[in-house]
Amino acid sequence: MSKLNIRGNKAVANPQGQVIFHVQDTHTLIQAAGYLKHVRGSKNAELVYFRGESELYPTLPPTAFRGISSHRGASNAIGRIHNAIEHFSRPLKSTGGYAHEALLQHYGLKTTWIDLVDNIWVALWFACHKARSVGPCGEYTHFERRSPRTDPTGKAYVLLVAADAVASDKKHPGLYVGPRTELIDLRIAAPSVFVRPHAQHGLLMRRKGNAVQRPTDYGDQIRGILEIDLADALEWLGNSTALSTHSLFPPPSYDHGYGNLLTVGFQGARNVGCISHIGA
C-alpha cells in the first residue's frame, strides 16, 4: 500500500504506523480498493476484503474478545459462545455446524469472527453510519447517518483486511482455510433463507489459533486504510434505497432466517450479545 500513488495522492503512515491512503474521488476509491486485491491475489498469497469504520482504532479484535487479552478470558468467551449456539439448533438445522458461529455473528452475537464485505460501497455505508444500541444486552439497534457538521473526525475509513484462506474446504462449502486465517462466505455456507449476508455481500474472517489459545487481536491482517472526507463519502452514497438500513438489514418479513432466529427467544447478555432487533 505504501507504493500506491494515484493522481498525486500517496499513502502515508500515521504515528501508530498504520498506512493510510486519502481518497478524493470515486475513481481513485475504486482503483485504490482494487490495488491490493490484484497485487496480493495475483500471487495467490491472500485475498483482500473491506471493512468500513467510522473511526480508527489501534487494534482489531472480534466482538467476543474486546477488552480481553488473557488466555483465561478468551477461553471463557469461547465457552459462552458455544453455550449460546446450542439455543439455536432448530433454526440452524439446515446449516452446517461449521457455519453456526459466523452466521450468528452476522445477526448480533459476539463471536471470534469479524465481519468483512467484498463490496466497497457497502463498506463505505458502514463507515458513514454509527450503530446505536439499547436494552439489557443491546438488543435494540438502529443506525444513524453521520453528519460532517457535528462529527468529531469528519472522516470515513475503509480497512483493507487480508485473509490467506484461499484454499476451499471441500467438505465444508463456503469455508476457506489458510495457515493463519479462516474465511467463511455465508452466501455459500448458509441457505438463502438468511437474506442479510447476501444483502451485505458479507463474509467473515478469523485468526487461527494453536493448541493453547486463539489470537485476540486481528489487527496484523490489515494491509492498508482508505481515508475519505465524510462529506465526500456521503455525497457518493447518495440516498439510494439499495444502500439503506432497510435493504442492508432486511426485516424478518423478508429475511425469514432472521425471523426464525428471533423466535428462539434467546435473552443473551452484554458479554455474549443477542439477536439484534434492527430499526429500519
N, C-alpha and C positions, 0 to 999 in steps of 0.2 A: 504493500500500500504506500510506503514511503517513496516509491519510484513514480507514483502516479502524478501526471501533470496534464491537465485538460484546460485549454483556454486560459493559460496563465495561472490557474489555481494549483497549488501544491499542497500535499499533505504535510502537516506539522505535528510534532509531539507536544502534548501538554505537560505540565510539571509532574504528572503522575506516570508519564511515559506512554500514554495512550496515543496512538496515531490517528489523527483527525483530519478529514478532508472536507473543506467547506464547499457546499454546493449552491450555485446561484441561479440555475435554470434547469428545466426538466430534462433537456438533452444531456446535460452533464450528470444529472441524477442517474439516468438510465445507464450511461457509459460507466460511471464510477461504480454503480451497483454490479454491473456485469464484469468489471475488470478482474476481480479475484475469482469469480465463478469460472472464468476462462483460464486464468493463469494456474489456479490450483487444480481445477477439474481436468484440464487437458493433460496434465501429468499423472492423472488418476491417483493423486495423493489424497485429496479430500474434497468434499462438496461444501459450498458456502451458501448460507441462508441468511435471512434477515430477522431482526427483532427491533421493533420500534420502542423508543424510550422518551419520556418527557424531560428527563434529566440524566446526567451521567453519574455512575456510581463506581467506586474503586473495585468492587467485586461483582461476581455474577453467580450467586447461589440459587439453587432451586428453592421453591417456596418451603419445602419441608425442612431445609437446613438453614433458613435465615435466622441469624442470631446464635447459631450452633457451630462450634469448632472442635469439640471433643469427640472422641470415639464413642463414649457412652451416650452423649447427647444424640449423635447421629443414629446409633443403634436403637435408642428409644423412639426416635422419629420414624424409623423404618418399621418398627413394631406397630406403631399407631396406624401407619398406612395399611399394613396387612390386615389389621383388625377391622379397619373401615371398609376395605374392599369386600370383606365377607358379607356385608349387609346388602350388596348389590348383585348377588348371584343370579337372581331371577331376571332383571332387565339386561344382564350381560351374558345370558346363556348362549346367545348366538355369536358371541365374540370370543376369540381365543384368549385364554388366560394371560398370555404374554402381553396383551394389549390393554388389560383392565386398568392398570395403574395410570398409564398415559391417557386413556380415554377419560377417566375420572378427573385427572388434572385439567383437561380441557373444559370441564364443566364445573370446576370450583374447588376440588380437593387440593390439599397441599402435599406434593409428592416430590420424588427425586428427579423428575423430568423438568425441562424448561421448554416453554412454547417458542417455536420459530415459525416463519412463513416463507414461502418461496414466491411471494408476490410483493413487489416493492411498494405498491400503493396501499396494500393492507398494512404493511409495516409502518408506512407514513401516517396512516389513520391512527394507529395506536400511539404514535409519537405525538399526535396532535390532540389527544384526549387523555383525561385522567379518570381513573376508576374511583368512585366513592362508595363505600360500603358501610352499612349499619346493621345492627342486630347482634345477638349473643355470639354468633360465630361469623359475623359479617355476611350473612346470607342474602341481604337485600342490597343489590349493587346497581348503580347507574353510571353512565359515562358522561362527563362534562367536557364540552369543547373548550379548549384553552383559548385565552384571549391575549393577543400581543400587547394590549393596553395595560393589562394587570398582571401578566405572567412575570415572575421574577427573573427567569432566564432569557425568555424571548427566543429560545431555540428549540428545534426538534431534532432528535437523533435517531439514526438507524445503525444498529450494530451489525457488523458482518461477522457471523459466527460460523466456524468451520466444524465439520464432522468428518473423521476419517473412516466412518462407517459406510463404505462404498460397496461392500460385498453383500448381496442379498442372502437371507437365511431361507433356504428353500422349504423348510418345514414350518416356517412362520411368515406367511405373506405380509409384506409391508414392513418387515423388520430388517434392518441393515446393521451389521456388526463390524467394527474395526478394532485395531489394537488398543485405542484409547477411549473410543466412544461407541454408543449405541444410538441409532436413529430409528424412529418409527413414523410411518406415514399412515395416519388413521383412515385416509380415504381408501386405502387398500386393506388395512388390518381390521377395520370395523365395517359392518354393513351400513348401507346408505340411509337406513332409518335414523342414524345420527347425522344430522344435516350440518351442524356447526363446523366440523373440521373441513367440510367441502366449501362452505361459505367463506372461510378464512384462508383457504389454501394452506392448511395447517399441518405442521409436523412437530415432533418433539425430539429432543436430544438429551442424553445424559452421559456423564463421565463414567467409565467402567471402574469398578473398584478391584480390590485384591481380596485375599482371604481374611484380611483384618478389617478394612474399612473402605467405604466409597468416599471419594473426594467430596468436600462440602462446598467448594468454590469452582465454578466452571469458567472463570474469567480468562484462563490461559487459552481458551478456544476462540477468543475474539481476535480477528485478524485486522480489523480496522473499524473506523467510525465515520459515518457521514453526518455532517452538521448542516442543518438548513435553518435559515431565519424562519421563525414561526409564522410570520405574516405571509411569506412566500409559500410555505407548505400548505397553509390553509387555502390560499388562492388556488394552488394547483389541484387540491382535492375538490374544491367547489362544493356544491350541495347535491351531488348525485345520490339518488336513493339506493344505488348499488353499493355505496360506501356510507352506510348509516348503521346505527345500532340495531335497527330492526332487521337489516339484511345480514349483518355480520354475526348477530346473535339471534337467529330465528326463534320466535316464541314456540311454546310447546304445541300449539295448534298446527305448526308447520314441521317442527323438529320433534317427531314422535318419540325418538330415542331419549331426548331431553325430558319429555313428559313422563316417560316410564321411570327415569331416574328419580324424578320428583315424587312419584307415588310411593317410593320406598319409605319415606318419612324419616330418613336419617337425620338426626339432630345436629351431629357434628360438634365441633368445638373450635376455639380460637387457634389451637395448635395443630389441628388436623384439617380444618376447613369444612366445607359442606357443598351441596349442590346449590349454586347461586341462583337467586331469582333476579333476572336481568330486566331492569326497567327500560322499555323502548319508547 
